[in-house]
Amino acid sequence: MNFCNKYLLNLLQNKNIKTMQSIEKQIEDKIKDDAKGTLLFPEDFQQLGSSEAVRLALHRIEKREIIRRVAHGIYVRPKESSYIGEVMPTAEEVAEGIAKRDKIRIVPTGVYALHALGLSTQIPLKLVFLTDGAARTIKVGKRTIKLKRTTPKNLLAKGKISSLVIQALREIGIDKASPTELKQILKLLKEEDLQLLKHDIKLAPEWIKQIMKKAIDG
């Protein structure tokens, strides 16, 4: 390689290094402007550079321990507690962050729905959500988020409590809910917005409708 070519190559390399440093600095500044605990996705910085440049910048910022990797392609600048040190986002918060980023709906199902309603003390390692987005599995520490694509009808419930109740009762099964579980379910449903409850009752299977109606009739 002649002197001219070497000179041009060095100029190009120096320019690329400065560009990467500039992108990294801009991303770092933007991260520090956000509140600690905010989930960070490469897409949040796409206006600052190419996807590869952003990915490399986030990797370098992680190496400097300014941010932590939560899951593949998801980072955070952790909150801090005087008791336990860094506080990482929960799997539930990650699922909500993904839904917000992708503009999709998610509805908790199975054991997670039972736990969210206080019907089970078991903390599920696998969180299963119905979604209108792409089906996928995300690993968050020792826990797993599974998004299962479903029909739009299964995502039409509007009430946070009533939608959880529908999924929890599906998990329990027809005629298998104990008196204690039914009492807790009805107590929670009475805290739901009445209009949302009436809307969601219409979407439930017939046997679940009969249970949910008791929160209004009773």
C-alpha positions in Angstrom: 0.0 0.0 0.0 1.5 3.4 -1.0 1.8 6.4 1.2 -1.3 8.1 -0.3 -3.5 5.1 0.3 -2.3 4.7 3.9 -3.0 8.4 4.5 -6.5 8.1 3.2 -7.1 4.9 5.2 -5.9 6.6 8.4 -8.2 9.6 7.7 -11.1 7.3 7.2 -10.4 5.3 10.3 -10.0 8.5 12.4 -13.2 9.8 11.0 -15.1 6.6 11.9 -13.6 6.6 15.4 -14.7 10.2 16.0 -18.2 9.4 14.6 -18.5 6.5 17.0 -17.3 8.6 19.9 -19.8 11.3 19.0 -22.7 8.8 18.7 -21.7 7.2 22.0 -21.5 10.6 23.8 -24.9 11.6 22.4 -26.5 8.3 23.5 -24.9 8.6 26.9 -26.1 12.1 27.4 -29.7 11.1 26.4 -29.6 8.2 28.8 -28.5 10.4 31.6 -31.4 12.8 30.8 -33.9 10.0 31.4 -34.9 8.9 34.9 -33.1 6.0 36.4 -35.0 2.7 35.8 -36.2 3.7 32.3 -35.9 0.8 29.9 -33.6 1.5 27.0 -34.0 0.0 23.5 -31.7 0.5 20.5 -34.7 2.0 18.7 -34.8 4.9 21.1 -31.5 6.2 19.6 -32.1 5.4 15.9 -32.0 9.1 14.9 -28.4 9.3 16.2 -26.8 6.7 13.9 -27.1 3.4 12.1 -28.4 0.4 14.0 -24.9 -1.1 14.1 -23.4 2.1 15.4 -26.1 2.4 18.1 -25.6 -1.3 19.1 -21.9 -0.8 19.4 -22.3 2.4 21.4 -24.7 0.8 23.9 -22.3 -2.1 24.3 -19.4 0.3 25.1 -21.6 2.2 27.5 -22.5 -1.1 29.2 -18.9 -2.0 29.5 -18.3 1.3 31.3 -21.0 0.1 33.7 -23.2 3.2 33.1 -26.1 0.9 32.0 -26.9 -2.8 32.6 -28.2 -5.3 30.1 -31.7 -6.5 31.1 -32.3 -8.9 28.2 -31.3 -9.2 24.6 -31.5 -5.6 23.2 -32.8 -4.1 26.4 -30.8 -2.0 28.8 -31.4 0.2 31.9 -29.6 2.6 34.1 -30.6 1.0 37.4 -32.3 2.8 40.2 -30.4 2.6 43.5 -31.5 1.6 46.9 -29.6 2.3 50.1 -30.5 -1.1 51.3 -29.9 -3.4 48.4 -27.9 -1.3 45.9 -28.9 -1.5 42.3 -32.6 -2.2 41.6 -33.2 -3.9 38.2 -36.5 -3.8 36.4 -38.9 -6.7 37.1 -39.9 -9.1 34.3 -43.4 -7.5 34.5 -41.9 -4.1 33.8 -39.9 -5.4 30.9 -43.1 -7.0 29.4 -44.9 -3.6 29.7 -42.0 -1.8 28.2 -41.9 -4.1 25.2 -45.7 -3.7 24.7 -45.3 0.1 24.8 -42.3 0.1 22.4 -44.0 -2.2 19.9 -47.5 -0.6 20.4 -49.0 -4.0 21.1 -51.6 -5.3 23.6 -50.7 -7.9 26.2 -52.9 -9.8 28.6 -51.5 -11.8 31.5 -52.6 -15.5 31.6 -52.2 -18.7 33.6 -50.3 -18.8 36.9 -49.2 -15.1 36.4 -52.9 -14.0 36.3 -53.6 -15.9 39.5 -50.6 -14.4 41.2 -51.5 -10.9 40.0 -54.9 -11.2 41.6 -53.5 -12.6 44.9 -55.0 -16.0 44.2 -51.6 -17.7 44.3 -48.5 -17.0 46.4 -46.4 -18.8 43.8 -44.2 -16.3 41.9 -44.1 -17.6 38.4 -40.7 -18.0 36.7 -42.5 -17.9 33.3 -44.9 -15.0 32.6 -47.3 -15.8 29.8 -49.1 -13.1 27.9 -51.6 -13.1 25.1 -50.8 -10.5 22.5 -51.6 -9.2 19.1 -47.9 -8.8 18.4 -45.3 -11.3 17.3 -45.0 -14.5 19.3 -41.6 -14.6 21.1 -39.8 -15.6 24.3 -37.6 -13.1 26.2 -35.2 -14.2 29.0 -35.0 -11.8 31.9 -32.5 -13.1 34.5 -34.0 -16.4 35.8 -37.5 -15.5 34.6 -39.0 -15.8 31.1 -41.6 -13.7 29.3 -43.6 -15.6 26.7 -45.8 -13.7 24.3 -48.4 -15.9 22.6 -50.2 -14.5 19.6 -54.0 -14.7 19.9 -57.2 -13.6 18.1 -58.3 -9.9 18.6 -61.4 -11.1 20.6 -59.2 -12.3 23.5 -57.7 -8.8 23.9 -60.9 -6.7 23.9 -61.3 -6.7 27.7 -60.8 -3.1 29.0 -60.7 -3.5 32.8 -57.4 -4.4 34.4 -59.1 -6.5 37.1 -61.8 -8.0 35.0 -59.4 -9.1 32.2 -57.2 -10.7 34.8 -60.2 -12.5 36.3 -61.2 -13.9 33.0 -57.8 -15.4 32.4 -57.4 -16.6 36.0 -60.7 -18.5 35.9 -59.7 -20.0 32.6 -56.6 -21.3 34.3 -58.5 -22.6 37.3 -61.1 -24.4 35.1 -64.9 -24.7 35.1 -66.4 -25.5 38.4 -63.0 -25.8 40.0 -62.7 -22.5 41.8 -62.8 -22.9 45.6 -65.2 -20.8 47.8 -62.2 -18.8 49.0 -61.1 -18.1 45.5 -64.6 -17.0 44.4 -64.9 -14.7 47.4 -61.6 -13.0 46.5 -62.6 -12.7 42.8 -65.9 -11.1 43.6 -64.3 -8.7 46.1 -61.8 -7.6 43.4 -64.4 -7.3 40.7 -66.4 -4.9 42.9 -63.4 -2.6 42.8 -63.5 -2.6 39.0 -65.0 0.4 37.1 -68.7 -0.7 36.6 -68.8 0.3 33.0 -65.6 -1.6 32.2 -66.9 -4.6 34.1 -70.2 -4.7 32.2 -68.2 -4.4 29.0 -65.9 -7.3 29.9 -68.6 -9.6 31.1 -70.0 -9.8 27.6 -66.6 -11.1 26.3 -66.3 -13.9 28.9 -67.3 -17.6 28.3 -70.8 -18.3 29.7 -69.6 -20.0 32.9 -67.3 -17.1 33.7 -70.0 -14.6 32.9 -72.2 -16.2 35.6 -69.5 -15.7 38.2 -68.7 -12.2 37.2 -72.3 -11.1 37.2 -72.5 -11.8 40.9 -70.2 -8.8 41.5 -73.0 -6.7 40.1 -76.1 -8.5 41.2 -74.7 -9.2 44.7 
